[in-house]
Amino acid sequence: MWSQTAVTHRLGIQYPIIQGPFGGGLSSTELTLAISEAGGLGSYGVHHLSPADIRELGKSLHQQTQKPFALNLWVSNQDHGTASFSTEKFQQALKIFQPYYQKLGVKLPTQPERFGYNFEDQIDALLDVRPAVFSFVYGIPSREILQECKRRNIVTIGAITTLDEALVMESAGVDLLVATGFEAGGHRVSFLRSSEDSLTGTFALIPTVTAKVKIPVIAAGGIADAKGIAAAMILGAQAVQIGTAFLACNESNASRIHKEKLFSDEAKYTALTRAFSGRLARGIRNQFVDDWQTKTAQILPYPVQSWFTNSFKQTAMEQSRADVMSLWASQISPLLKHKQAVELFNELVRETDNIFTHDFQSTARL
């Protein structure tokens, strides 16, 4: 059966469907729990959380479910230049962003003590939590961290965007791979070459990677329905990771305006941009994306650029100003139709069952 694979066996889940982990506050315990309880793997992106908050979140999830869930971190969470970001550079950056603060009526922010958290401190907290799964992007944790995960029976899932990354990830001893094509919404998680030089499509990436590595591969990017699941598994994937379709559901922590845009005609038009975070990501094209096309040289390193755009994000949401918000979205967004996570999950299972039983059997009789 399509639902029984090396991934379901390793993770202890009923169906090979993983909810993509959303960073930046888009994840929610409600969505994570809903997918895990339904028989998939719920995920929560925690790269923006403090170590204390990661521990508190993990405790809450463990209290509410006995099913497996994943916590996700960014291994490389600071670009070159962040540590030396001076007061002078901060003041220069304020001038660049000042028009947006004025447009939204937001007071100019002051320079923070830090722009983000240390991965080393975050991973200590995650290991204390002991989720069933530690998934990660933007690189490979150290050998010591991977060994500690094995000691604690934490399954590791690393994200890759190219065959070279898959081979390096496998050699490091990672348990499972998420192969994510450029169709995916959100950040492009390349780590060996630039994201712009690592734009392989999902349905070219999956058969290429599965032909060259021995560990199970999970397909991600541009998958939102049963046809996408079936296609990915026929090409060699042992599971799928679905992001945007679950992000659009009521249970996610995406804003009301973000969800509305995912179901709008505008969702047909996505773009890859570094404007919102400093790292390449796919979202619905808007005025902010267009503004920064002419000033790419002024884009700040991650997470500094992200800190600035987040400093007016809440106000933009309150004012329904989608023109200056990050609206992460996959190229598959025009196919979205469900607003309830369990309803979506159940349809994915039911229709994939139909494809692998009724549809294939009918074709075989022809």
N, C-alpha and C positions, 0 to 999 in steps of 0.2 A: 504493500500500500504506500501511496505517496506520503502519507502522514508519519510513517515510521522510517526514520533516517538516522544516520550517525549523529546528527545534531540533536534530535529529540532524545536519543538515548543518552548522550553525554550530558545534556542539560536537565534531563528528567522532566520534560514537558510533553504534552499530548500532541501538539501540532507544531510543525516547523515554521512558525510565524513569530517574528520578533518585532516588537514595537521599537522604532528608532528612538534613541535617546536625544532629547532636546535640551540644549544648554540655554544660558541666558535667561532663566526663569520661565521657560516655556513648558517644562515638564511639570507634572503634578502627581501627587500620590494617588489621586482618584483614577487617573488613566493607567498608571503603572499597575495598580492593584487589579483593575478591571481586566487587563490583558492577561496577567498572570493567572487570575482566577478562572478565566475563560479557557485556559489550556495552552496559551502561548507564553512568551517571555516578555514581561513588562520591563521597561527600562527607564532610568532617571538620569539625566545629565547633571552632574554636580560640579563641573569645573569652575563655576562662578561662586561656589559656596565656601565658607570658611571651614576649617577642620571641625570646629565645634558644631556647626550646622550639619555637616556630613554625618557626624556621629548621632545627632538628634534625629535626622531623617532616617538613618538606618534603623535606629531603635523603633521608630514609629512604624516603619514598613514591616519589620519582624513581628511586631505586636499584632498587626492586622492580617497577616497571611503566613501560611506555612509553605506556600508555593515559591518556586525560584523567582528571583528578580535580579536585574543587572544595575550596577552603578557605573557611570561612565565619566572618565577624566581625560583631559588633554595632557599628554606627556610633555610636549613642548608648549608651554603656555605663556612665553614671553619672547617676542622678537628682538633681534639685535637692536640696541639703542634705547631700550626701555629703561634699563638700570641707570643709564646716564642722562635721563630726561630731566634737564635742568629747569630752574625757575624761569630763566630767560626763554627757553623753548616753550614752556607752558604758556607764558604770556603771548608769545607769537601765535600759538595754536588758538588761544582765546579769540584773537582777532579774526582768524579764519572762520570760526564757528559763531561769531557774534551775530551775524544776520539771522541765524536760526533761533538764537535766544530772543532776539528782538521780535521776530515774527510770532513767536509763541508766548511772549511776555514772561520769559523766564529770567531770573536773576543770574548774572554771571557766576559760575562756581569758583571755588578756591581750590588750589592744588591739594590733592589728597596725600596722605602719608605713603600709600601704595596704590598701584593701579590694578593689582590682582593678588592672588595667593600663590604661595610656593607649592609646586607639585609635590615635593618631598613631604611637606606637612600634610597635604591632602591625602596622599597615598597611605600615610601612617593611620589617618582616621579611617580610611576605607578598609584597610586590613583589620582594624579593630572591629568594624561593623560586620565583617565576614559575609558579604552578600554571596549568593550562589555563583554569581558571575561578575567579573571585572572586565568591562569593555573599555577600550581606549582608542584614541585617535592622535594624529600628529606625532608618530614615532613609536618607539618600542621601549618599554620600561627596562631597567637594568636587569641583569641576570639574577641578582640578589632578590629583587622584587618578584620576578617570575617564579623563582624557587620558593619564596615565602608563600606565594599564592598556592602553589602545589601542596605545600606543607599544610595549609589551612583548607585544602579541598575547594579552592576558589577557581572556577574555570575562567581562562583568559581568552578574550576575543579581541583581536587587533584589526584595525581598519586599514585597507590598502586601496590604491587607485591605479597601480600598474603591476605588471608581472614582476619586475625587479623588486618592488616592495614586498610582494607576496613571497618571493624566494628568501629574502632577508628575514622576514617575519617567521617563516617556517624554521629557518636555521637557528633562530633565537630560542625556539622551544615553545612558541605560542600555541595554544590548543586549537583555536578555530580562527578563520579569517572572515571578515566582512569585505567583500569586493564591491566597491561603490563606484558606479559610473557617473559621468558628468551630467546626466539627466537629473540627478538628485537635487532636492532642495537643501538649503543651508550650506554649511562650509565644505569646501573641497579640502580633504584631509591628507593631502600628499606630504611626504616627508623626505624623499630622496632627491627629487628635483622640484622646481617651482610648480605650483598648481597649474599655471598656464601651460606648462610642458607635460602635464599629466592628465590630459582630457580624453580618456578612452571611454567609449560608450559601454553601458552595462552588458549588452548582448554581444559585444566583442570581447569584453574583459572576462566574463564568466568562463566560456569554453577555453580561452587561452590559459587562464590561471588553473582551472581544474585539470587540464592536461599536463601541467608541470609540477603540481604540488600534491603531496599525499594527505595532508590534513584537510578536514571538511571545510567547504567554502559556503558562505552565506551571501546571497545576491542582494544588492541594494541599489536603488536609483531608478526611478521611473516605473515602479511597481505599485499598483494600487488596486488591482482586481485579480480574479482567479486566472484569467488568461496570462497575466504577467507572472503569476506564481508558477503556473504550468510550464511556461516557456523557460523560465529560469531553471527549473528542475530538470527539464529535458536537456538543457545545455550543460548539466552537471552539478548545479548547486544542490546542497543538502538542506537548505532552508532559505527563507527570504527575510529581509528586514524592511519594514514599511514605515516610512516617516510621515510624509505630507498628509496622507489619507487619515492617519490617526491624529495629527496635529489639528486637522480641521474639525475634529469631533468636540462636542460640548465639554468632555471631561479634561481636555488639555488646558494648559494655562495660557494659551495664546489669547490675545485681546479680542474683544468682540469685533472690532474693525478688521483685524487680521483675518479672522474666520470668514467674515462677510466677503472680503476680497478674494479669498480662496475659492468661493463659489460664484464669483462674478466673472463677467466676460474679460476683465483685465488679467485674469489668471493665465490667459493664453500667452501673455507676453512676459517672459522672464528674462533675466539678464545675470551674467556673472559679474560681480563687482567687489572691490575692496573698500568701497566707500563707508560702509557701516562699522567694520571692525578692524580694518587693516589687513585682513586675510580674505582670500577669494571665496565668495559665497554666492549661491543662486537664490534670487528672490524676484518677486513681481516688480517689474520696472516702474519707477515713479520719478518725481521731480528731483529728489535727492540723488538718485542714481545718475540722472542726466547731468545734474550740476557738477558732479565730481569727475565726469568724463574729461573735462577740460583742465582739471587740476590734480591729476594723478600724482604728480611730483610732490604735492603737499600732504598726501595721505600719511598718517602717522603709524608707527609700529604698533602691532597688537601687544598688549591690550589698551594702549593709550587711545587710539582712534575709537575703540569700542567704549571706553570710559566716557569720552566726550559725547558720543551719540546717545549713550544710555542716560546721560545727565539731563536730557530733555525728552526722553522716551515716554515717561509717565504722563507728562503734560500733553504730549502729542496724542497719546491714546485718549486722554480725557477730552480733548478737543476734536477727536476723530480726524486728526490730520494725517491721513495715510500717505500724504505726499512726502513726509519727512521721517517715516517709520520703516524699519526693516520688516519686510513681509516675505519671509522665507517660503519658497514654494518650488515644487518639482515641475518638470516639464509635463508631467502626467496630470497636473491639476485640473484640466478641463473635464476629466472623467470622474471627478469626485461627486458623490451623491449622498453619502451617509453623514449624519451628525451625531449618532450614538455609537460609541466605540464597540460595545458588545454586539450590536446589530451588524456593524461592519465586519467584525471578526467572524461571526456566525455565517454571514453570507460568503465570506472568503472560503471558509471550510466547506460549506455546502456546494458551492459552485465548482471548487477545485475537485471535490469528490466526483461531481458529474462529469467533468472533463476527463478524469482518469479512469472512469468506469464506463458510463454511457457513451460519451463522445468517441473515445478511443475504440470501444468495442464495435460501435456502429461503423467506424472507418475500416476496421479490420474485416468486416463482413462484405465490404464493397469489392 
